[in-house]
Amino acid sequence: MTTTIIALTLIVGVLTFAAGAFLASEIATRILRRREREISEERKRLNAAWKYLREVYGVRKPGAKTRR
């Protein structure tokens, strides 16, 4: 009887841990996807701004080499 209770307790504990780990990984994946989307949008805005500055004012990005 005691062995059965211990075994069931361990099984429930393992299942609970597995469910928690799965849930944590799903949440982490959603957060990373959201951050990747935000970074992608920010990169698009920055590229558009540099393109505008380059076309209108002839500004070059820092560290860009000049053509000879």
MIKE-230133 format. One record per residue: residue number from 1; residue in one letter; x, y, z of N, C-alpha, C in turn. Coordinates in nm, 3 decimals. Layout:
N
<NUM A <X Y Z> <X Y Z> <X Y Z>>
...
// end
This chain:
68
<1 M <0.083 -0.120 0.000> <0.000 0.000 0.000> <0.088 0.126 0.000>>
<2 T <0.186 0.131 0.087> <0.276 0.247 0.093> <0.353 0.262 -0.037>>
<3 T <0.397 0.150 -0.093> <0.471 0.153 -0.218> <0.385 0.209 -0.331>>
<4 T <0.259 0.172 -0.333> <0.166 0.222 -0.435> <0.148 0.373 -0.423>>
<5 I <0.133 0.420 -0.301> <0.115 0.564 -0.278> <0.240 0.640 -0.322>>
<6 I <0.356 0.588 -0.287> <0.482 0.652 -0.326> <0.496 0.653 -0.478>>
<7 A <0.464 0.540 -0.541> <0.474 0.532 -0.687> <0.379 0.629 -0.754>>
<8 L <0.255 0.636 -0.707> <0.158 0.730 -0.765> <0.201 0.875 -0.743>>
<9 T <0.255 0.904 -0.626> <0.303 1.039 -0.597> <0.417 1.076 -0.693>>
<10 L <0.509 0.985 -0.716> <0.619 1.010 -0.808> <0.569 1.030 -0.951>>
<11 I <0.474 0.949 -0.992> <0.419 0.961 -1.128> <0.351 1.096 -1.146>>
<12 V <0.270 1.136 -1.047> <0.202 1.265 -1.054> <0.305 1.379 -1.056>>
<13 G <0.408 1.366 -0.976> <0.513 1.468 -0.971> <0.585 1.481 -1.105>>
<14 V <0.618 1.369 -1.165> <0.686 1.371 -1.294> <0.597 1.432 -1.401>>
<15 L <0.470 1.394 -1.403> <0.377 1.450 -1.501> <0.358 1.601 -1.482>>
<16 T <0.350 1.643 -1.358> <0.336 1.785 -1.329> <0.459 1.862 -1.374>>
<17 F <0.577 1.807 -1.347> <0.701 1.870 -1.388> <0.709 1.880 -1.540>>
<18 A <0.672 1.772 -1.609> <0.676 1.772 -1.756> <0.580 1.876 -1.813>>
<19 A <0.460 1.885 -1.755> <0.363 1.983 -1.803> <0.413 2.124 -1.779>>
<20 G <0.474 2.148 -1.665> <0.530 2.281 -1.634> <0.644 2.317 -1.728>>
<21 A <0.730 2.221 -1.757> <0.841 2.246 -1.849> <0.789 2.277 -1.989>>
<22 F <0.689 2.204 -2.033> <0.630 2.229 -2.165> <0.568 2.368 -2.171>>
<23 L <0.494 2.404 -2.067> <0.430 2.535 -2.062> <0.535 2.646 -2.064>>
<24 A <0.641 2.629 -1.988> <0.748 2.729 -1.983> <0.814 2.745 -2.120>>
<25 S <0.835 2.635 -2.190> <0.898 2.644 -2.323> <0.805 2.713 -2.422>>
<26 E <0.675 2.688 -2.412> <0.580 2.755 -2.501> <0.579 2.906 -2.475>>
<27 I <0.580 2.945 -2.350> <0.581 3.088 -2.316> <0.710 3.152 -2.365>>
<28 A <0.823 3.086 -2.344> <0.951 3.140 -2.390> <0.953 3.155 -2.542>>
<29 T <0.897 3.058 -2.613> <0.892 3.065 -2.759> <0.809 3.184 -2.804>>
<30 R <0.696 3.207 -2.741> <0.611 3.321 -2.778> <0.683 3.453 -2.753>>
<31 I <0.752 3.463 -2.640> <0.825 3.587 -2.608> <0.934 3.611 -2.711>>
<32 L <1.010 3.505 -2.746> <1.117 3.521 -2.845> <1.062 3.561 -2.982>>
<33 R <0.951 3.502 -3.024> <0.892 3.539 -3.153> <0.847 3.684 -3.153>>
<34 R <0.788 3.727 -3.042> <0.743 3.866 -3.034> <0.863 3.961 -3.042>>
<35 R <0.972 3.928 -2.970> <1.091 4.014 -2.974> <1.154 4.014 -3.112>>
<36 E <1.158 3.899 -3.180> <1.212 3.893 -3.316> <1.130 3.981 -3.410>>
<37 R <0.998 3.979 -3.395> <0.911 4.062 -3.478> <0.937 4.210 -3.453>>
<38 E <0.951 4.248 -3.324> <0.979 4.387 -3.291> <1.114 4.432 -3.347>>
<39 I <1.214 4.346 -3.336> <1.347 4.379 -3.388> <1.342 4.393 -3.540>>
<40 S <1.269 4.306 -3.606> <1.256 4.313 -3.752> <1.190 4.445 -3.795>>
<41 E <1.086 4.485 -3.724> <1.018 4.611 -3.756> <1.110 4.730 -3.732>>
<42 E <1.185 4.726 -3.623> <1.280 4.835 -3.593> <1.388 4.842 -3.700>>
<43 R <1.437 4.727 -3.744> <1.539 4.723 -3.849> <1.485 4.784 -3.979>>
<44 K <1.359 4.753 -4.012> <1.298 4.810 -4.133> <1.291 4.962 -4.123>>
<45 R <1.251 5.014 -4.006> <1.243 5.159 -3.988> <1.380 5.223 -4.000>>
<46 L <1.482 5.161 -3.939> <1.617 5.217 -3.946> <1.670 5.215 -4.088>>
<47 N <1.647 5.106 -4.160> <1.693 5.099 -4.299> <1.624 5.205 -4.384>>
<48 A <1.495 5.226 -4.361> <1.422 5.330 -4.436> <1.478 5.468 -4.404>>
<49 A <1.510 5.491 -4.277> <1.565 5.622 -4.238> <1.702 5.644 -4.302>>
<50 W <1.788 5.542 -4.299> <1.921 5.555 -4.362> <1.906 5.577 -4.512>>
<51 K <1.812 5.507 -4.575> <1.791 5.523 -4.719> <1.750 5.667 -4.749>>
<52 Y <1.660 5.722 -4.668> <1.616 5.860 -4.687> <1.733 5.956 -4.671>>
<53 L <1.811 5.939 -4.563> <1.925 6.028 -4.539> <2.028 6.018 -4.651>>
<54 R <2.049 5.898 -4.700> <2.147 5.877 -4.806> <2.100 5.944 -4.935>>
<55 E <1.971 5.926 -4.969> <1.919 5.982 -5.094> <1.908 6.134 -5.090>>
<56 V <1.858 6.188 -4.978> <1.831 6.331 -4.971> <1.956 6.412 -4.935>>
<57 Y <2.032 6.364 -4.837> <2.143 6.443 -4.787> <2.280 6.384 -4.819>>
<58 G <2.284 6.266 -4.874> <2.412 6.204 -4.905> <2.486 6.153 -4.783>>
<59 V <2.413 6.128 -4.676> <2.474 6.081 -4.551> <2.512 5.934 -4.566>>
<60 R <2.627 5.898 -4.511> <2.670 5.758 -4.514> <2.660 5.699 -4.373>>
<61 K <2.642 5.569 -4.368> <2.637 5.501 -4.239> <2.775 5.509 -4.175>>
<62 P <2.781 5.516 -4.041> <2.912 5.519 -3.973> <2.993 5.393 -4.010>>
<63 G <3.117 5.414 -4.041> <3.204 5.302 -4.072> <3.199 5.259 -4.217>>
<64 A <3.115 5.322 -4.298> <3.105 5.285 -4.440> <3.227 5.341 -4.514>>
<65 K <3.288 5.258 -4.594> <3.405 5.302 -4.670> <3.361 5.378 -4.794>>
<66 T <3.439 5.475 -4.831> <3.408 5.550 -4.952> <3.462 5.478 -5.073>>
<67 R <3.391 5.488 -5.184> <3.435 5.424 -5.307> <3.538 5.512 -5.375>>
<68 R <3.638 5.450 -5.432> <3.742 5.527 -5.502> <3.743 5.496 -5.646>>
// end
